[in-house]
Amino acid sequence: MDCLFCRIVAGEIPARTFYEDDRVLAFHDTGPQAPVHFLVIPRRHIASLDQLTEDDRDLAGHILYTAQRLATEQGCEAGFRLVMNCKELGGQTVHHIHMHVLGQRQLHWPPG
């Protein structure tokens, strides 16, 4: 298993995990871009957003719902940003879908 996030899910690589359930895991980003910056990942490996199928609709919704709930719990009531990158041109560097949650600072547009 050479997927970084699969190894985190398996407990082979430590992470600052603060939430988990039977479908997702949330942990703080190692290179935070905001005072609050964490990732929500599915436990099941899906390499890229464009590989989601109709069968993954509930999982995708669960990732989104979990991200917004945890953002509020982490003190982002004034607002936050959710980011999912897809493939190389979209900025994806780890090939396991994941949602970045950033908050507690003013975020500008365009992002970069």
N, C-alpha and C positions, 0 to 999 in steps of 0.2 A: 504494500500500500504506500504509494508515494504522494498522495494528496495530503497537504499540510492540515487542512481542516478535518479530514477523515481521521487523521492521527490525533488531533485534539479531541474529537468526539470519542475515540477509543481510549483516551486517557494516556496515550503514549507521549504526548507533548503537553507540558503544563500551560495553562491559560488562566487568566483572571476571570473565571466563570462566575457569574452572579445569578444566572437563571438557567434552568433546564426543565424540560418536560419530555414526554415520549416522542415528540416530533422535532423540537428545536433546541438549540443551545445559544445562550447569549454570553459574550465575554468582552472585556475592554480591549480596544485596539492598542497594539504595541507602539504605534507611532501616531498618537492622537493629534487631530487637526482642529480640535475644539475642546473646551473644558469637559464636555461630555462627548465621548466618541466610543461607541461600542458596535459590535457586529451581532446580527442574528443570523444563524445558519441552520439549515435543515440537518438533521442527523444522517439522513440518507443522501448519498452522493448524487448530485445532479451537476454536471460540469458547467453549464452555462444556461442563462435564461431562455435562450432559443431552443433548449432541449425540454422545456416544460411541455407536458401533454395535458389533455383535458382531465386525465386522472389526477393531475397535480393541483387542480384548482383549490381544493380544500387546504392543502399544504401552503400554497402561495398566500391564501387569505390568512392563514394562521401566522405566517411570518409577518405579514403586514400588521395584523392585530396585536401580536406580541410586541413588535417594535414600538407602536404608538403607546401601548400601555406601559412598557418599561421606560420610554422617554419621559412620560409624566412622573413615574416613580423616581427617576433619576434627577428630577428638578427642572424639567424643560417645559413647564407650563406656559411660558411666554412664547414658545415656538421651537421648532426643530426641523431638521432636514433629513430625509430618507434618500439614500443613494444606492442603486444597484447598477453595476457596470456589466456590460455584455461584450465579451470577446476583446481582442487586442485594440481595435480602434475605439472601443467604448471604455478602455482603461482597465479592463479586467486583468489582474495579475495572478490571482489564485483561482484555479479552475474548479471551483465548487461554489455554487451560487451563495451569495451572502448579501445582507442588507446592512449598509453603514447607517448608523443613527448619530447625528451630530447636533449639539445644542449648547446652550448657555453662552453664546456669543452671537453678534450680528453676522449673519451669513449673506454674502452678496451674490449677485447674478450678473454676468455668467460666472460659473464656478471656476473655470480655468481653461 
